[in-house]
Structure formats: C-alpha cells, structure tokens
Amino acid sequence: MLSFFLEIEKMRAEQHKTRVTNRLAGDLLQGALCSLEKKVNTDGRGGELICSSWAELIGHKLSSMAEPLSFEQGLLVVNVKNSTLYSLLETYEKPKLLERLRRRFPTLTIKSLIFRLK
C-alpha cells in the first residue's frame, strides 16, 4: 500500500516539473520592460512594438547592453550600460537607428533617440 502512495507522489512530482527553456534572461527582462512600458506609454502601442523588435533593430549583441526604457511623445529613451557604447551610439549609430526605426514603423512619429547611462 505504501508503494502505491509513493508512485502517486512520483507521478505528481513529474507533472509539476518545469520545462527547459532556451530563452536568455535578458530577453525575458526586455519583455517585462516592454510590458511595463506599455502601461505607461502615451502613444498607444508604439513603445511595445519598438521593444519587441529592438534586438533585430540594434543587433542581438548590443540589445543586452542598450535597452529601450520608454517611448513618449516621439522620444525613445534607451538605457546604455557603459560610456564607450554611449559614445558609439550617440556619435555614429543614432542616425542609422533613427532611419531603421522610421522605416520599420512608418505610422509612428519618432522624433529622436535619447541615450542614458545606467
């Protein structure tokens, strides 16, 4: 009789196992940030759309070091992890990123990018 209950407990334990995921913590956090941003966003779904495609726009390597924080009144605020990346983005990549954003989201009014050090 005891073995019967042990078998039931084993079956329950197997049912509650967590699934293995190949998603990175940065991707999960970016999704959470996008969800928060959606609640605060005054331009409708614009911020959510930008956040969901940010890694494709900036590149997967940089997406974990430069994360969109908010999108309000046409201004996209991006947190940057270090000053070297900040300088690179501000000086060289800002016009290219703005062009990509405007091309990707023609219905959104994207005035500028603002980079901030974390």
Backbone hydrogen bonds, N-H to C=O, Kabsch-Sander energy under -0.5 kcal/mol:
donor,donor_aa,acceptor,acceptor_aa,energy
5,F,1,M,-1.5
6,L,2,L,-2.0
7,E,3,S,-2.2
8,I,4,F,-1.9
9,E,5,F,-2.3
10,K,6,L,-2.2
11,M,7,E,-2.2
12,R,8,I,-2.3
13,A,9,E,-2.3
14,E,10,K,-2.2
15,Q,11,M,-1.8
16,H,12,R,-1.4
17,K,14,E,-0.9
28,L,24,L,-1.8
29,L,25,A,-2.8
30,Q,26,G,-2.4
31,G,27,D,-2.0
32,A,28,L,-2.0
33,L,29,L,-2.8
34,C,30,Q,-2.4
35,S,31,G,-2.0
36,L,32,A,-2.3
37,E,33,L,-2.9
38,K,34,C,-2.0
39,K,35,S,-1.1
40,V,36,L,-1.2
41,N,37,E,-2.3
43,D,71,F,-0.5
46,G,43,D,-1.0
49,L,45,R,-2.4
50,I,46,G,-2.4
51,C,47,G,-2.6
52,S,48,E,-2.3
53,S,49,L,-1.1
53,S,50,I,-0.6
54,W,51,C,-0.9
57,L,53,S,-1.9
58,I,54,W,-2.7
59,G,55,A,-1.7
63,S,59,G,-1.7
64,S,60,H,-0.6
65,M,62,L,-1.4
66,A,62,L,-1.5
67,E,79,N,-2.1
69,L,77,V,-3.8
70,S,77,V,-1.3
72,E,75,L,-1.8
75,L,72,E,-2.1
76,L,74,G,-0.5
76,L,112,S,-2.4
77,V,70,S,-2.7
77,V,75,L,-0.7
78,V,114,I,-3.1
79,N,67,E,-2.9
80,V,116,R,-3.5
81,K,65,M,-2.3
86,Y,82,N,-2.1
87,S,83,S,-2.5
88,L,84,T,-2.2
89,L,85,L,-2.9
90,E,86,Y,-2.9
91,T,87,S,-2.6
92,Y,88,L,-2.2
93,E,88,L,-1.6
94,K,89,L,-1.9
97,L,93,E,-3.0
98,L,94,K,-2.6
99,E,95,P,-2.1
100,R,96,K,-2.5
101,L,97,L,-3.0
102,R,98,L,-2.6
103,R,99,E,-2.3
104,R,100,R,-2.7
105,F,101,L,-2.6
108,L,105,F,-1.4
110,I,108,L,-0.9
111,K,74,G,-2.3
111,K,109,T,-0.7
112,S,74,G,-1.6
114,I,76,L,-2.9
115,F,113,L,-0.5
116,R,78,V,-2.7
118,K,80,V,-2.5
